[in-house]
Amino acid sequence: MKLLFFALSLCVGISATAHGQANPPTNPSSSPHRSVRCPSPADPWQLYFECRGRPFDFIEETLTKDWGGFRTELNRLGITPTASYTAQLLGNPSGGESKGFTYAGTLQASIFWDLHKLLRIPGLSFNIGAAWSTGKNLSADYIGNSFTVQSAYGSPGNGTNNLTLGETYLQQQLFSNSLVIAVGRLAPANTFATIPVFNNYLNAGINPAPDSLGINDPTFTLYPPGAEWGAQAIYNISPAFQMAVGVFNTNQSSAGGGKGGLDFALQQGNRGALSVVQLNYLFNHAPEDVGLPGQYSFGGYYDSNRFSSLRIPNSTESGTYSIYGMFQQMVYRDGGTNSQKGLTVWGKTALAPKSSVNTIPYFVGGGLSYQGLIPGRDNDIASAGVIYGTFSRYIRRATAETVIEMNYQITLNRWLSITPDIQYVFRPSGSSAIKNALVLGTQVAVVF
């Protein structure tokens, strides 16, 4: 816990010596703003914590709309409920360990409560979330590959029907909202090593973060299913530069969604802490900017826990680290300066050089997304990407796994989309003993 207080003190110390750009105010009465960084605050699925509670048009962006006026009344009290359902139905008609078909889905909900009106503390808010994950994991059950083909699969312990308590934390905005601090139950991968374009894909190796980071260190977790005690902060150094830091517990049971998200223990054979630092360069994101927007992020983490050694069986080694970089950049815009139609390219890499404890020391990926490719379908998104990860030299008969994914998101309206998807997995888990797998299917996403 001392590390958590140290992180908070560090963030406040940084903010006292710099001047930042304020985020848009969290005011339910203000008009919705669909920014590049926070494209859909109505959808809690893999939403950045800095975007939660932002205003959105629940008439246009949700299936259930105003709940007969009840949603408006909740907004007046500072309460913003959100919910969404994401289902991925995929099968491998050829390749893998065996042919199969699975459904994986997550019903996710969150409540953001602006406590200013209740406690008269400006900038203070409370967030709580939960998820009901159902279905099976095609990668684990049939293909045998490492980069999970269904990012919607979020059940702990390869389960098939699990309800888990999610991120639960207090959030404080300071210095004209330039500094945002959160303390409580958090999931690092919901904030770090992810950028918006990754959400256009189904494979968990792309969406929402490089999968190698969580494979190498399970406490670099995503919710669902996991959350752990921690503290994190995002500070806007300037309109273009943003720094994020976080310190988290390293309880792997908690990070894996143990006890339905109710495993609150700090220590269960673990030690130390997971520390993460990231710098974001937000290019052409300010309202007055007319150039093509992009985001460039660089970061890394260090975990002082002990890890099973891949080099010496039945032994452990102390500490591991990873560094990563990623970007997305619009390179062509179809329309005026406010148009979101056009071509965006992206790339990412993650390095974990300590191969004696890291399963995937090297990871790289890249791709592109085009919104409005077909005339008259301005909100549809066509995407293609490829990821590649090499396995540790201490893992016998494993070289590298490569996945190619192509899909087309059919946006029927702002609360419903259908995404036909095709993936091809080369050398699943880096093994020549498992046949290359073709994966076909679709995703259905609904915002309530």
C-alpha positions in Angstrom: 0.0 0.0 0.0 2.9 2.3 0.6 3.7 2.1 -3.1 0.1 3.3 -3.9 0.5 6.4 -1.7 3.9 7.0 -3.3 2.4 6.9 -6.8 -0.2 9.5 -5.8 2.3 11.8 -4.2 4.5 11.5 -7.3 1.6 12.5 -9.6 0.6 15.5 -7.5 4.2 16.5 -7.4 4.4 16.5 -11.2 1.2 18.4 -11.5 2.4 21.2 -9.2 5.3 22.0 -11.5 3.6 22.0 -14.8 0.6 23.5 -16.6 -1.8 21.2 -18.4 -4.8 21.4 -20.8 -8.1 20.7 -19.2 -10.2 17.8 -20.4 -13.8 18.5 -21.6 -16.0 18.9 -18.5 -18.1 16.0 -17.4 -21.5 17.7 -17.6 -24.6 15.8 -18.6 -26.3 18.9 -19.9 -23.4 19.7 -22.3 -23.6 18.6 -25.9 -22.0 15.2 -26.8 -18.5 15.4 -28.2 -17.3 12.4 -30.2 -13.5 12.8 -29.9 -10.9 10.6 -31.4 -9.7 9.5 -28.0 -13.3 8.9 -26.6 -15.4 7.9 -29.6 -18.3 6.3 -27.7 -18.6 7.0 -24.0 -22.0 5.1 -24.0 -20.2 1.8 -24.4 -18.4 0.5 -21.3 -16.7 -2.3 -23.4 -12.9 -1.5 -23.1 -13.5 2.2 -22.5 -10.6 4.3 -21.2 -11.1 5.4 -17.6 -10.5 9.0 -18.6 -13.6 8.8 -20.9 -16.0 7.3 -18.4 -18.8 9.7 -17.3 -18.4 11.9 -20.3 -21.7 13.1 -21.8 -23.3 11.2 -24.7 -26.6 11.3 -26.6 -28.4 8.4 -25.1 -31.3 8.9 -27.6 -29.0 8.3 -30.5 -26.3 6.0 -29.0 -28.3 3.5 -27.0 -31.0 0.9 -27.8 -33.0 1.7 -24.6 -32.8 5.5 -25.0 -34.1 7.6 -22.0 -35.9 4.8 -20.0 -39.0 6.9 -19.9 -37.1 9.9 -18.6 -35.4 8.0 -15.8 -32.0 8.3 -17.4 -32.4 12.1 -17.5 -33.2 12.2 -13.9 -30.2 10.0 -13.0 -28.0 12.4 -15.0 -29.3 15.3 -13.0 -28.0 13.5 -9.9 -24.6 12.9 -11.6 -25.2 9.2 -12.2 -24.4 7.8 -15.7 -25.3 4.1 -16.2 -23.9 2.4 -19.3 -24.2 -1.2 -20.7 -23.3 -3.1 -23.8 -23.3 -6.6 -25.1 -20.6 -8.0 -27.4 -20.9 -11.5 -28.9 -18.4 -13.2 -31.2 -19.4 -16.4 -33.0 -16.3 -18.0 -34.6 -15.3 -21.3 -35.9 -12.2 -23.0 -37.5 -13.4 -25.0 -40.5 -9.8 -26.1 -41.1 -6.6 -26.4 -39.2 -5.9 -26.2 -35.5 -5.9 -29.1 -33.1 -9.5 -30.0 -34.2 -12.4 -28.3 -36.0 -14.9 -26.4 -33.9 -17.2 -23.5 -33.4 -17.8 -21.4 -30.3 -19.8 -18.5 -29.1 -18.1 -16.0 -26.7 -20.0 -13.1 -25.3 -19.8 -10.4 -22.6 -22.6 -8.4 -21.1 -20.9 -5.4 -19.5 -22.3 -2.6 -17.4 -20.9 0.3 -15.3 -22.2 3.1 -13.2 -20.3 6.4 -13.1 -21.4 8.7 -10.2 -20.2 12.3 -10.1 -20.1 13.0 -6.3 -19.8 16.7 -6.6 -23.5 17.3 -6.0 -23.7 14.8 -3.1 -20.4 15.6 -1.2 -19.6 19.1 -2.6 -16.1 17.9 -3.6 -15.4 19.2 -7.1 -14.0 16.5 -9.5 -14.7 13.5 -7.2 -16.5 10.5 -8.8 -17.0 6.8 -8.2 -17.1 4.1 -10.8 -18.2 0.5 -10.5 -18.6 -2.1 -13.2 -19.5 -5.8 -13.7 -19.6 -8.3 -16.5 -21.4 -11.5 -17.3 -19.2 -13.6 -19.6 -20.6 -16.7 -21.3 -19.5 -19.1 -24.0 -16.3 -20.9 -24.8 -12.8 -20.1 -25.9 -12.2 -21.2 -29.5 -8.4 -20.7 -29.2 -8.1 -22.9 -26.1 -10.6 -25.5 -26.9 -10.0 -26.1 -30.6 -7.2 -24.2 -32.2 -4.4 -24.4 -29.6 -3.0 -21.0 -30.4 -1.8 -18.2 -28.0 -3.3 -15.0 -29.5 -6.9 -15.6 -28.6 -9.1 -15.1 -31.6 -12.1 -13.9 -29.5 -11.4 -10.8 -27.5 -15.0 -11.0 -26.2 -14.1 -14.1 -24.2 -13.6 -12.9 -20.6 -14.4 -15.9 -18.3 -11.9 -16.6 -15.5 -10.2 -20.0 -15.6 -11.5 -21.0 -19.1 -15.0 -21.0 -17.7 -18.3 -20.9 -19.6 -20.6 -18.8 -17.5 -19.2 -16.3 -15.0 -20.4 -13.1 -13.4 -17.5 -10.9 -12.1 -17.2 -7.6 -10.3 -15.1 -5.3 -12.3 -13.1 -2.1 -11.8 -14.3 -0.3 -8.7 -12.6 2.9 -7.8 -12.7 6.6 -6.7 -11.6 9.1 -9.3 -10.4 12.7 -8.6 -9.9 15.4 -11.2 -7.6 18.2 -10.2 -6.0 21.4 -11.6 -8.8 22.3 -14.0 -9.2 18.6 -14.8 -5.6 18.4 -16.1 -4.8 15.6 -13.7 -7.1 12.6 -13.3 -6.3 10.1 -10.4 -8.0 6.8 -9.7 -7.5 4.6 -6.6 -9.2 1.2 -6.0 -9.7 -2.0 -8.1 -8.2 -1.4 -11.5 -7.2 -3.3 -14.7 -3.9 -1.9 -16.2 -4.7 -2.9 -19.8 -7.9 -0.8 -19.8 -5.6 2.3 -19.6 -2.2 1.4 -20.8 -0.8 0.0 -24.1 -4.0 0.6 -26.0 -5.2 3.0 -28.6 -8.7 3.5 -30.2 -8.1 1.8 -33.6 -7.4 -1.5 -31.9 -11.1 -1.8 -31.0 -11.9 -2.4 -34.7 -10.5 -6.0 -34.4 -11.7 -9.2 -32.8 -8.4 -10.9 -32.1 -7.2 -10.3 -28.5 -3.6 -10.0 -29.8 -4.7 -6.7 -31.3 -7.7 -5.6 -29.2 -7.2 -3.9 -26.9 -3.4 -4.3 -26.2 -0.5 -6.4 -27.4 -1.4 -9.8 -26.1 2.2 -10.6 -25.3 2.1 -8.2 -22.4 -0.6 -10.1 -20.5 0.8 -13.5 -21.6 4.2 -12.6 -20.1 2.7 -11.0 -17.0 -0.8 -12.1 -16.0 -1.1 -9.1 -13.6 -1.0 -6.8 -16.6 -4.7 -7.7 -16.8 -7.7 -6.5 -18.8 -11.3 -6.4 -17.4 -13.1 -8.6 -17.9 -12.1 -10.8 -16.2 -9.5 -9.3 -13.8 -9.0 -6.3 -11.6 -6.5 -5.6 -8.8 -5.7 -3.1 -6.2 -3.9 -0.1 -7.6 -3.6 3.6 -8.3 -3.2 5.3 -11.6 -3.1 8.9 -13.0 -3.2 10.7 -16.3 -1.7 14.1 -16.5 -2.1 16.5 -19.5 1.2 18.1 -19.7 0.1 20.2 -22.7 -2.6 19.9 -25.4 -0.4 17.4 -27.3 1.4 15.5 -24.5 -0.1 13.3 -21.9 1.6 11.2 -19.2 0.1 8.1 -17.5 1.5 6.3 -14.5 0.2 3.4 -12.4 1.2 1.1 -9.6 -0.7 -2.2 -9.1 -0.7 -5.2 -6.8 0.6 -8.5 -8.3 -1.9 -11.0 -7.0 -2.4 -13.3 -10.0 -5.6 -14.8 -8.6 -7.2 -11.3 -8.4 -5.8 -10.4 -11.8 -7.4 -13.5 -13.3 -10.9 -12.7 -11.9 -10.6 -15.1 -8.9 -13.8 -15.5 -6.7 -15.9 -13.7 -9.3 -13.8 -10.5 -8.9 -14.1 -10.6 -5.1 -10.6 -11.8 -4.3 -9.5 -8.7 -2.5 -6.3 -10.1 -0.9 -3.2 -8.1 -1.4 -0.8 -11.0 -0.9 -1.3 -14.6 -2.0 2.2 -15.8 -2.6 3.0 -12.7 -4.6 5.4 -9.9 -3.7 6.3 -6.4 -4.9 4.3 -4.4 -7.4 3.6 -3.8 -11.1 4.7 -0.3 -12.1 3.7 1.2 -15.5 4.7 4.5 -17.2 3.4 5.7 -20.6 3.8 8.9 -22.6 1.2 9.8 -25.2 1.7 12.3 -28.1 -1.8 13.4 -29.3 -1.2 14.8 -32.7 -3.9 17.2 -34.1 -6.4 16.3 -31.3 -7.3 19.8 -30.1 -10.6 21.3 -31.3 -8.9 24.0 -33.3 -6.5 21.5 -35.1 -7.3 21.0 -38.8 -4.6 18.4 -39.6 -5.0 14.6 -39.7 -5.2 13.2 -36.1 -2.9 10.6 -34.7 -1.7 9.1 -31.4 1.8 7.9 -30.6 2.4 6.1 -27.3 5.5 4.8 -25.6 5.7 3.0 -22.3 6.8 0.1 -20.2 6.3 -1.8 -17.0 8.4 -3.5 -14.4 7.0 -6.2 -12.1 9.1 -7.1 -9.0 7.2 -10.3 -8.3 8.8 -13.8 -8.8 8.1 -15.8 -11.9 8.4 -19.4 -12.9 11.7 -19.9 -14.8 11.5 -21.2 -18.4 15.3 -22.0 -18.2 15.5 -24.0 -15.0 12.4 -26.2 -14.3 10.8 -26.0 -10.8 12.5 -22.7 -10.0 11.6 -19.0 -10.0 13.4 -15.8 -11.0 12.8 -12.3 -9.6 11.4 -9.5 -11.7 10.5 -8.9 -15.3 9.9 -5.9 -17.6 8.5 -5.0 -21.0 8.7 -1.9 -23.2 6.3 -1.1 -25.9 5.4 1.5 -28.6 2.3 2.0 -30.7 0.7 4.5 -33.0 -2.3 5.2 -35.1 -2.3 8.0 -37.8 -5.0 9.1 -40.2 -3.2 9.4 -43.5 -6.2 10.3 -45.7 -9.4 12.1 -44.9 -12.5 12.0 -47.0 -14.3 15.3 -46.4 -13.8 18.4 -44.3 -11.8 18.9 -41.1 -14.6 17.3 -38.9 -15.0 14.2 -41.1 -14.1 10.9 -39.5 -14.1 9.2 -42.9 -10.7 8.1 -44.3 -7.7 5.8 -43.9 -5.9 5.2 -40.6 -2.7 3.2 -40.3 -1.4 1.7 -37.1 1.5 -0.3 -35.7 2.7 -1.6 -32.4 5.6 -3.5 -30.9 6.4 -5.0 -27.4 9.8 -6.2 -26.2 10.4 -8.4 -23.1 14.1 -9.3 -23.4 14.2 -11.5 -20.3 13.4 -14.7 -22.2 14.1 -16.9 -19.2 10.7 -15.8 -17.7 8.8 -14.2 -20.7 6.9 -16.6 -23.0 6.8 -14.1 -25.9 9.9 -11.9 -25.8 9.2 -10.1 -29.1 5.9 -9.0 -30.6 5.1 -6.7 -33.6 1.9 -5.9 -35.5 0.5 -3.4 -38.0 -2.5 -2.7 -40.1 -5.0 -0.2 -41.4 -8.7 0.8 -41.0 -10.8 2.7 -43.5 -14.0 4.3 -42.4 -16.5 5.0 -45.2 -14.9 2.8 -47.8 -18.2 2.1 -49.6 -20.2 5.2 -50.8 -23.3 5.7 -48.7 -21.9 3.7 -45.8 -20.1 6.5 -44.0 -19.9 4.8 -40.6 -18.8 1.4 -41.7 -15.2 0.4 -41.1 -13.0 -2.0 -43.1 -9.9 -3.3 -41.3 -6.9 -5.5 -41.9 -4.0 -6.3 -39.6 -1.2 -8.8 -38.9 0.5 -9.7 -35.6 3.6 -11.7 -35.0 5.1 -13.0 -31.8 8.2 -15.1 -31.1 8.4 -17.6 -28.3 11.2 -17.9 -25.8 14.2 -20.0 -26.8 13.7 -22.0 -23.7 10.3 -23.3 -24.9 11.1 -26.4 -26.9 9.7 -26.8 -30.4 8.1 -23.3 -30.4 9.2 -20.7 -32.9 6.6 -17.9 -33.6 2.9 -17.4 -34.1 1.4 -15.1 -36.8 -2.2 -14.0 -37.2 -3.8 -12.2 -40.1 -7.2 -10.6 -39.6 -9.6 -8.9 -42.0 -13.1 -7.7 -41.1 -15.8 -5.2 -42.1 -17.8 -3.5 -39.4 -21.4 -2.8 -40.6 -22.6 0.0 -38.5 -26.4 -0.2 -38.7 -26.8 2.7 -36.3 -24.8 4.2 -33.4 -25.9 1.4 -31.0 -25.7 -1.7 -33.2 -23.0 -3.1 -35.4 -22.3 -6.4 -37.1 -18.7 -7.4 -38.1 -18.0 -10.3 -40.4 -14.5 -11.5 -39.7 -11.8 -13.8 -41.1 -8.5 -14.7 -39.4 -5.7 -17.0 -40.4 -3.3 -18.4 -37.7 0.1 -19.5 -38.9 2.0 -22.0 -36.6 -0.4 -21.9 -33.6 1.6 -21.5 -30.4 4.7 -21.6 -32.6 4.3 -25.3 -33.2 4.6 -27.1 -36.5 2.7 -30.0 -35.0 -0.5 -27.9 -35.1 -2.0 -27.1 -38.5 -2.5 -23.6 -39.6 -6.0 -22.5 -38.8 -8.6 -20.6 -40.8 -11.1 -18.8 -38.6 -14.5 -17.5 -39.8 -17.3 -15.8 -38.0 -18.9 -12.5 -36.9 -19.3 -10.1 -34.0 -22.5 -8.5 -32.9 -22.3 -5.5 -30.6 -25.2 -3.7 -29.0 -25.1 -0.6 -26.7 -28.0 -0.4 -24.2 
